[in-house]
Amino acid sequence: VTLSFAWNCLFKSKNSSFSSYSAIVTFGVLLSGALIPLEFFPTALQYVGAIFPAYWGMRAINSLAELGTFNIDYWVGIAAMVLFSIAFLLYGGKRRMI
Amino acid sequence: MSDLKPEITFNICKIAGFALMLALWFYDTELIGFFLLLAMAILSLFRWRFPNFGATVLIDALLIIALSPTWSYAQYAMVLVLLEGSYRRFYPVILTGAVMFYVLGYFDLTFFLLFTLAALCGLFLGLWEREYKQKFTLRDNEVKKLYQLQHLQSDLITTLPQVERRTAVAERTRIARDIHDNAGHEVVAAYISLQTARGLMDGADKEALELYDEALKRLDNGVNKIRETAHNLQTVTAIGVESLRETCEHFPVCSVLFRSFGDTTFIPVYIWHMLESCLNESLTNAARHAKPETLTVEMDTTKHLVRLCIENDGVVDSESATGFGNGLRNLSYRATAIGGTFSVDAGDKFRVVCVIPLNNEKNETA
């Protein structure tokens, strides 16, 4: 939600915002390992997804699935997503769509 | 590139710096490194959103110093801190660069050059921005002055025909008064004398008497026409002090006490117009910004000056108290242009005082 909030502030028209948003989300999800496990990626690409919140979401889910408890890796993923949300809110809060 | 602004340049530098730091993180994917960058990004966005909190760069610096033993590339992030600290004129942060060397445990020339370069870049960007803002402030002030002058000009353009009309009306009134008071009275006096003389002419020639009576009749007609003309020349609308009194009497918001002292007959038309504008503006302002119960208008006329004081006991709102609006400012300009003064006092009561000197011929000859 906060990502879309910040993303919409980058564009002046809704159409260009929506069309590019789907592309960036797909790209982020792909690099997060949700569609293809990160182990299949080249080493250089395994950490590129970290700049997207989806990567940290998947990290939290994977750790929870593997260990079955709320472990440190899970909370790290959640903390990263919270920090991303704060950053996106700060950015989106200044500019508004015309 | 002419549209490149200092703030945008600074943001580009910061984004490029974060991109480089992210590239470094890919070399050493220590988790704490990513969180450090994320925290720094949040703090940067916070300062971008709230520019008054420039001192928060210290938090960045402390985070870097605390985490540099854990993440091998953390000290490079100090470049961003020094850049932003210098840009936002929070110079104590430069000291954190020195602390960084202490944490590193040795003096590194590469880091020293990087830190110095970053601080200088931030300093120059900050100076550029200040200059840019000063120019904008200057431009805004000039635009404000231009706007005020345009307003004054339009006000004067509106005023000019009114003054012309009032001058014509005043001249008509003067002519009517002269005809009635001087020429009219003389002719009537002559007519009465001739009528009296008619009684002494009973024994005169009959033909001469007929001619005399005919002349008297024509003179009577002339007197009637003079009276009628003088009456028609008189204006229906009130002028001078009567105009001010009429304005006060018709003020709908509250009762207005109008008092006039001194002889107002020799006040020129353009001053009357100024006084009327002053009264109208003050009454309008009182109706809009205050809730007066009573308004007092006093006009003092002496040989050398005329003083109009409008006072209301209403609530003085912040807009009135802070200074002149366009209307009052224009009145001030106009009063100054004719050698007078115009002042506003927003104390317990809101008071507008206009003093205009009188330099008419009557005074000069007196």
Interface residues (C-beta under 8 A of the other chain):
Chain A: A44 Y47 V48 A50 I51 V76 A79 A80 L83 F84 I86 A87 L90 Y91 G93 K94
Chain B: L22 W25 F26 T29 L31 F34 F35 L38 A39 A41 I42 L45 F46 W48 R49
